[in-house]
């Protein structure tokens, strides 16, 4: 049934991030469009 509705539009993030090398994981919250300490989407 979800195909009848079509695809949802992508959410754009108009920001650039530089990721320095670190042994700790980097968490990104895609809905908020920012780096978070824990619980990100990526």
PDB file of N, H, CA, C and O in Angstrom:
ATOM      1  N   UNK A   1       0.812  -1.205   0.000  1.00  0.00           N
ATOM      2  CA  UNK A   1       0.000   0.000   0.000  1.00  0.00           C
ATOM      3  C   UNK A   1       0.852   1.264   0.000  1.00  0.00           C
ATOM      4  O   UNK A   1       0.402   2.297  -0.496  1.00  0.00           O
ATOM      5  N   UNK A   2       2.052   1.216   0.534  1.00  0.00           N
ATOM      6  H   UNK A   2       2.418   0.377   0.937  1.00  0.00           H
ATOM      7  CA  UNK A   2       2.858   2.422   0.593  1.00  0.00           C
ATOM      8  C   UNK A   2       3.285   2.898  -0.789  1.00  0.00           C
ATOM      9  O   UNK A   2       3.602   4.075  -0.962  1.00  0.00           O
ATOM     10  N   UNK A   3       3.299   2.011  -1.768  1.00  0.00           N
ATOM     11  H   UNK A   3       3.042   1.055  -1.627  1.00  0.00           H
ATOM     12  CA  UNK A   3       3.693   2.408  -3.115  1.00  0.00           C
ATOM     13  C   UNK A   3       2.634   3.279  -3.769  1.00  0.00           C
ATOM     14  O   UNK A   3       2.952   4.066  -4.661  1.00  0.00           O
ATOM     15  N   UNK A   4       1.395   3.158  -3.351  1.00  0.00           N
ATOM     16  H   UNK A   4       1.136   2.519  -2.626  1.00  0.00           H
ATOM     17  CA  UNK A   4       0.338   3.976  -3.934  1.00  0.00           C
ATOM     18  C   UNK A   4       0.491   5.443  -3.562  1.00  0.00           C
ATOM     19  O   UNK A   4       0.061   6.319  -4.313  1.00  0.00           O
ATOM     20  N   UNK A   5       1.094   5.720  -2.417  1.00  0.00           N
ATOM     21  H   UNK A   5       1.443   5.008  -1.807  1.00  0.00           H
ATOM     22  CA  UNK A   5       1.265   7.105  -1.973  1.00  0.00           C
ATOM     23  C   UNK A   5       2.467   7.769  -2.613  1.00  0.00           C
ATOM     24  O   UNK A   5       2.527   8.997  -2.670  1.00  0.00           O
ATOM     25  N   UNK A   6       3.413   7.004  -3.090  1.00  0.00           N
ATOM     26  H   UNK A   6       3.364   6.006  -3.044  1.00  0.00           H
ATOM     27  CA  UNK A   6       4.623   7.574  -3.668  1.00  0.00           C
ATOM     28  C   UNK A   6       5.692   7.746  -2.603  1.00  0.00           C
ATOM     29  O   UNK A   6       5.457   7.486  -1.423  1.00  0.00           O
ATOM     30  N   UNK A   7       6.839   8.176  -3.020  1.00  0.00           N
ATOM     31  H   UNK A   7       7.029   8.388  -3.978  1.00  0.00           H
ATOM     32  CA  UNK A   7       7.970   8.337  -2.108  1.00  0.00           C
ATOM     33  C   UNK A   7       7.859   9.646  -1.330  1.00  0.00           C
ATOM     34  O   UNK A   7       7.285  10.624  -1.810  1.00  0.00           O
ATOM     35  N   UNK A   8       8.414   9.644  -0.134  1.00  0.00           N
ATOM     36  H   UNK A   8       8.881   8.850   0.256  1.00  0.00           H
ATOM     37  CA  UNK A   8       8.466  10.868   0.656  1.00  0.00           C
ATOM     38  C   UNK A   8       9.633  11.723   0.179  1.00  0.00           C
ATOM     39  O   UNK A   8      10.655  11.183  -0.243  1.00  0.00           O
ATOM     40  N   UNK A   9       9.503  13.039   0.237  1.00  0.00           N
ATOM     41  H   UNK A   9       8.672  13.479   0.580  1.00  0.00           H
ATOM     42  CA  UNK A   9      10.614  13.890  -0.191  1.00  0.00           C
ATOM     43  C   UNK A   9      11.779  13.794   0.805  1.00  0.00           C
ATOM     44  O   UNK A   9      11.577  13.617   2.006  1.00  0.00           O
ATOM     45  N   UNK A  10      12.992  13.913   0.278  1.00  0.00           N
ATOM     46  H   UNK A  10      13.156  14.056  -0.698  1.00  0.00           H
ATOM     47  CA  UNK A  10      14.174  13.875   1.128  1.00  0.00           C
ATOM     48  C   UNK A  10      14.304  15.170   1.908  1.00  0.00           C
ATOM     49  O   UNK A  10      13.903  16.235   1.437  1.00  0.00           O
ATOM     50  N   UNK A  11      14.859  15.073   3.090  1.00  0.00           N
ATOM     51  H   UNK A  11      15.185  14.208   3.473  1.00  0.00           H
ATOM     52  CA  UNK A  11      15.101  16.242   3.922  1.00  0.00           C
ATOM     53  C   UNK A  11      16.521  16.714   3.683  1.00  0.00           C
ATOM     54  O   UNK A  11      17.470  15.956   3.886  1.00  0.00           O
ATOM     55  N   UNK A  12      16.676  17.939   3.259  1.00  0.00           N
ATOM     56  H   UNK A  12      15.906  18.555   3.094  1.00  0.00           H
ATOM     57  CA  UNK A  12      18.006  18.483   2.995  1.00  0.00           C
ATOM     58  C   UNK A  12      18.599  19.123   4.241  1.00  0.00           C
ATOM     59  O   UNK A  12      17.893  19.734   5.043  1.00  0.00           O
ATOM     60  N   UNK A  13      19.890  18.972   4.384  1.00  0.00           N
ATOM     61  H   UNK A  13      20.463  18.476   3.732  1.00  0.00           H
ATOM     62  CA  UNK A  13      20.612  19.627   5.474  1.00  0.00           C
ATOM     63  C   UNK A  13      21.589  20.587   4.823  1.00  0.00           C
ATOM     64  O   UNK A  13      22.522  20.162   4.142  1.00  0.00           O
ATOM     65  N   UNK A  14      21.381  21.872   5.027  1.00  0.00           N
ATOM     66  H   UNK A  14      20.622  22.217   5.580  1.00  0.00           H
ATOM     67  CA  UNK A  14      22.192  22.886   4.379  1.00  0.00           C
ATOM     68  C   UNK A  14      23.362  23.281   5.274  1.00  0.00           C
ATOM     69  O   UNK A  14      23.554  24.456   5.586  1.00  0.00           O
ATOM     70  N   UNK A  15      24.141  22.281   5.681  1.00  0.00           N
ATOM     71  H   UNK A  15      23.985  21.326   5.427  1.00  0.00           H
ATOM     72  CA  UNK A  15      25.303  22.526   6.529  1.00  0.00           C
ATOM     73  C   UNK A  15      26.428  21.618   6.081  1.00  0.00           C
ATOM     74  O   UNK A  15      26.193  20.596   5.436  1.00  0.00           O
ATOM     75  N   UNK A  16      27.642  21.989   6.421  1.00  0.00           N
ATOM     76  H   UNK A  16      27.833  22.819   6.945  1.00  0.00           H
ATOM     77  CA  UNK A  16      28.807  21.165   6.123  1.00  0.00           C
ATOM     78  C   UNK A  16      29.477  20.806   7.433  1.00  0.00           C
ATOM     79  O   UNK A  16      29.536  21.611   8.362  1.00  0.00           O
ATOM     80  N   UNK A  17      29.976  19.590   7.491  1.00  0.00           N
ATOM     81  H   UNK A  17      29.928  18.936   6.736  1.00  0.00           H
ATOM     82  CA  UNK A  17      30.629  19.096   8.688  1.00  0.00           C
ATOM     83  C   UNK A  17      32.009  18.589   8.342  1.00  0.00           C
ATOM     84  O   UNK A  17      32.196  17.924   7.323  1.00  0.00           O
ATOM     85  N   UNK A  18      32.977  18.901   9.188  1.00  0.00           N
ATOM     86  H   UNK A  18      32.824  19.441  10.016  1.00  0.00           H
ATOM     87  CA  UNK A  18      34.308  18.328   9.077  1.00  0.00           C
ATOM     88  C   UNK A  18      34.466  17.357  10.234  1.00  0.00           C
ATOM     89  O   UNK A  18      34.259  17.716  11.393  1.00  0.00           O
ATOM     90  N   UNK A  19      34.834  16.132   9.912  1.00  0.00           N
ATOM     91  H   UNK A  19      35.002  15.841   8.970  1.00  0.00           H
ATOM     92  CA  UNK A  19      34.980  15.106  10.929  1.00  0.00           C
ATOM     93  C   UNK A  19      36.459  14.855  11.184  1.00  0.00           C
ATOM     94  O   UNK A  19      37.138  14.251  10.353  1.00  0.00           O
ATOM     95  N   UNK A  20      36.957  15.308  12.314  1.00  0.00           N
ATOM     96  H   UNK A  20      36.406  15.799  12.989  1.00  0.00           H
ATOM     97  CA  UNK A  20      38.356  15.026  12.628  1.00  0.00           C
ATOM     98  C   UNK A  20      38.523  13.554  13.003  1.00  0.00           C
ATOM     99  O   UNK A  20      37.580  12.898  13.445  1.00  0.00           O
ATOM    100  N   UNK A  21      39.737  13.056  12.819  1.00  0.00           N
ATOM    101  H   UNK A  21      40.503  13.589  12.460  1.00  0.00           H
ATOM    102  CA  UNK A  21      39.990  11.679  13.212  1.00  0.00           C
ATOM    103  C   UNK A  21      39.918  11.581  14.724  1.00  0.00           C
ATOM    104  O   UNK A  21      40.583  12.335  15.434  1.00  0.00           O
ATOM    105  N   UNK A  22      39.121  10.664  15.210  1.00  0.00           N
ATOM    106  H   UNK A  22      38.580  10.052  14.633  1.00  0.00           H
ATOM    107  CA  UNK A  22      38.984  10.433  16.640  1.00  0.00           C
ATOM    108  C   UNK A  22      38.666   8.959  16.842  1.00  0.00           C
ATOM    109  O   UNK A  22      37.963   8.366  16.024  1.00  0.00           O
ATOM    110  N   UNK A  23      39.167   8.361  17.909  1.00  0.00           N
ATOM    111  H   UNK A  23      39.738   8.843  18.574  1.00  0.00           H
ATOM    112  CA  UNK A  23      38.852   6.949  18.152  1.00  0.00           C
ATOM    113  C   UNK A  23      37.419   6.740  18.650  1.00  0.00           C
ATOM    114  O   UNK A  23      36.951   5.604  18.728  1.00  0.00           O
ATOM    115  N   UNK A  24      36.727   7.823  18.985  1.00  0.00           N
ATOM    116  H   UNK A  24      37.107   8.746  18.922  1.00  0.00           H
ATOM    117  CA  UNK A  24      35.351   7.738  19.480  1.00  0.00           C
ATOM    118  C   UNK A  24      34.367   7.863  18.315  1.00  0.00           C
ATOM    119  O   UNK A  24      34.672   8.522  17.322  1.00  0.00           O
ATOM    120  N   UNK A  25      33.205   7.246  18.423  1.00  0.00           N
ATOM    121  H   UNK A  25      32.957   6.710  19.230  1.00  0.00           H
ATOM    122  CA  UNK A  25      32.212   7.367  17.341  1.00  0.00           C
ATOM    123  C   UNK A  25      31.612   8.777  17.260  1.00  0.00           C
ATOM    124  O   UNK A  25      31.522   9.486  18.262  1.00  0.00           O
ATOM    125  N   UNK A  26      31.212   9.161  16.067  1.00  0.00           N
ATOM    126  H   UNK A  26      31.286   8.585  15.253  1.00  0.00           H
ATOM    127  CA  UNK A  26      30.546  10.443  15.826  1.00  0.00           C
ATOM    128  C   UNK A  26      29.095  10.130  15.513  1.00  0.00           C
ATOM    129  O   UNK A  26      28.817   9.313  14.636  1.00  0.00           O
ATOM    130  N   UNK A  27      28.161  10.767  16.216  1.00  0.00           N
ATOM    131  H   UNK A  27      28.387  11.431  16.929  1.00  0.00           H
ATOM    132  CA  UNK A  27      26.732  10.520  16.040  1.00  0.00           C
ATOM    133  C   UNK A  27      26.072  11.735  15.383  1.00  0.00           C
ATOM    134  O   UNK A  27      26.271  12.870  15.816  1.00  0.00           O
ATOM    135  N   UNK A  28      25.295  11.485  14.343  1.00  0.00           N
ATOM    136  H   UNK A  28      25.134  10.563  13.990  1.00  0.00           H
ATOM    137  CA  UNK A  28      24.604  12.549  13.617  1.00  0.00           C
ATOM    138  C   UNK A  28      23.106  12.314  13.728  1.00  0.00           C
ATOM    139  O   UNK A  28      22.620  11.220  13.439  1.00  0.00           O
ATOM    140  N   UNK A  29      22.378  13.337  14.144  1.00  0.00           N
ATOM    141  H   UNK A  29      22.773  14.225  14.379  1.00  0.00           H
ATOM    142  CA  UNK A  29      20.917  13.293  14.184  1.00  0.00           C
ATOM    143  C   UNK A  29      20.413  13.885  12.872  1.00  0.00           C
ATOM    144  O   UNK A  29      20.548  15.087  12.640  1.00  0.00           O
ATOM    145  N   UNK A  30      19.835  13.054  12.019  1.00  0.00           N
ATOM    146  H   UNK A  30      19.725  12.078  12.208  1.00  0.00           H
ATOM    147  CA  UNK A  30      19.422  13.510  10.696  1.00  0.00           C
ATOM    148  C   UNK A  30      18.211  14.435  10.743  1.00  0.00           C
ATOM    149  O   UNK A  30      18.112  15.346   9.921  1.00  0.00           O
ATOM    150  N   UNK A  31      17.304  14.231  11.664  1.00  0.00           N
ATOM    151  H   UNK A  31      17.385  13.490  12.332  1.00  0.00           H
ATOM    152  CA  UNK A  31      16.124  15.102  11.734  1.00  0.00           C
ATOM    153  C   UNK A  31      16.481  16.494  12.237  1.00  0.00           C
ATOM    154  O   UNK A  31      15.971  17.492  11.729  1.00  0.00           O
ATOM    155  N   UNK A  32      17.354  16.560  13.232  1.00  0.00           N
ATOM    156  H   UNK A  32      17.769  15.749  13.645  1.00  0.00           H
ATOM    157  CA  UNK A  32      17.759  17.858  13.771  1.00  0.00           C
ATOM    158  C   UNK A  32      18.856  18.498  12.915  1.00  0.00           C
ATOM    159  O   UNK A  32      19.027  19.717  12.935  1.00  0.00           O
ATOM    160  N   UNK A  33      19.604  17.670  12.157  1.00  0.00           N
ATOM    161  H   UNK A  33      19.465  16.679  12.141  1.00  0.00           H
ATOM    162  CA  UNK A  33      20.668  18.193  11.308  1.00  0.00           C
ATOM    163  C   UNK A  33      21.866  18.653  12.087  1.00  0.00           C
ATOM    164  O   UNK A  33      22.465  19.675  11.753  1.00  0.00           O
ATOM    165  N   UNK A  34      22.237  17.913  13.132  1.00  0.00           N
ATOM    166  H   UNK A  34      21.750  17.083  13.404  1.00  0.00           H
ATOM    167  CA  UNK A  34      23.387  18.314  13.934  1.00  0.00           C
ATOM    168  C   UNK A  34      24.078  17.098  14.527  1.00  0.00           C
ATOM    169  O   UNK A  34      23.545  15.989  14.524  1.00  0.00           O
ATOM    170  N   UNK A  35      25.271  17.336  15.030  1.00  0.00           N
ATOM    171  H   UNK A  35      25.704  18.238  15.033  1.00  0.00           H
ATOM    172  CA  UNK A  35      26.025  16.287  15.722  1.00  0.00           C
ATOM    173  C   UNK A  35      25.506  16.186  17.149  1.00  0.00           C
ATOM    174  O   UNK A  35      25.258  17.198  17.804  1.00  0.00           O
ATOM    175  N   UNK A  36      25.344  14.951  17.625  1.00  0.00           N
ATOM    176  H   UNK A  36      25.545  14.129  17.092  1.00  0.00           H
ATOM    177  CA  UNK A  36      24.863  14.726  18.984  1.00  0.00           C
ATOM    178  C   UNK A  36      25.822  13.786  19.709  1.00  0.00           C
ATOM    179  O   UNK A  36      26.482  12.970  19.065  1.00  0.00           O
ATOM    180  N   UNK A  37      25.912  13.884  21.036  1.00  0.00           N
ATOM    181  H   UNK A  37      25.376  14.547  21.559  1.00  0.00           H
ATOM    182  CA  UNK A  37      26.833  13.025  21.764  1.00  0.00           C
ATOM    183  C   UNK A  37      26.417  11.554  21.756  1.00  0.00           C
ATOM    184  O   UNK A  37      27.278  10.676  21.695  1.00  0.00           O
ATOM    185  N   UNK A  38      25.123  11.271  21.817  1.00  0.00           N
ATOM    186  H   UNK A  38      24.424  11.984  21.866  1.00  0.00           H
ATOM    187  CA  UNK A  38      24.627   9.879  21.790  1.00  0.00           C
ATOM    188  C   UNK A  38      23.285   9.832  21.092  1.00  0.00           C
ATOM    189  O   UNK A  38      22.579  10.838  21.019  1.00  0.00           O
ATOM    190  N   UNK A  39      22.931   8.663  20.578  1.00  0.00           N
ATOM    191  H   UNK A  39      23.505   7.846  20.637  1.00  0.00           H
ATOM    192  CA  UNK A  39      21.594   8.447  20.038  1.00  0.00           C
ATOM    193  C   UNK A  39      21.339   9.030  18.665  1.00  0.00           C
ATOM    194  O   UNK A  39      20.190   9.327  18.338  1.00  0.00           O
ATOM    195  N   UNK A  40      22.358   9.204  17.857  1.00  0.00           N
ATOM    196  H   UNK A  40      23.291   8.963  18.123  1.00  0.00           H
ATOM    197  CA  UNK A  40      22.146   9.736  16.517  1.00  0.00           C
ATOM    198  C   UNK A  40      21.668   8.672  15.548  1.00  0.00           C
ATOM    199  O   UNK A  40      21.617   7.487  15.880  1.00  0.00           O
ATOM    200  N   UNK A  41      21.318   9.109  14.342  1.00  0.00           N
ATOM    201  H   UNK A  41      21.359  10.071  14.072  1.00  0.00           H
ATOM    202  CA  UNK A  41      20.859   8.187  13.307  1.00  0.00           C
ATOM    203  C   UNK A  41      22.042   7.534  12.577  1.00  0.00           C
ATOM    204  O   UNK A  41      21.938   6.406  12.095  1.00  0.00           O
ATOM    205  N   UNK A  42      23.142   8.243  12.505  1.00  0.00           N
ATOM    206  H   UNK A  42      23.226   9.159  12.897  1.00  0.00           H
ATOM    207  CA  UNK A  42      24.350   7.725  11.850  1.00  0.00           C
ATOM    208  C   UNK A  42      25.491   7.759  12.826  1.00  0.00           C
ATOM    209  O   UNK A  42      26.607   7.367  12.485  1.00  0.00           O
TER     210      UNK A  42
END
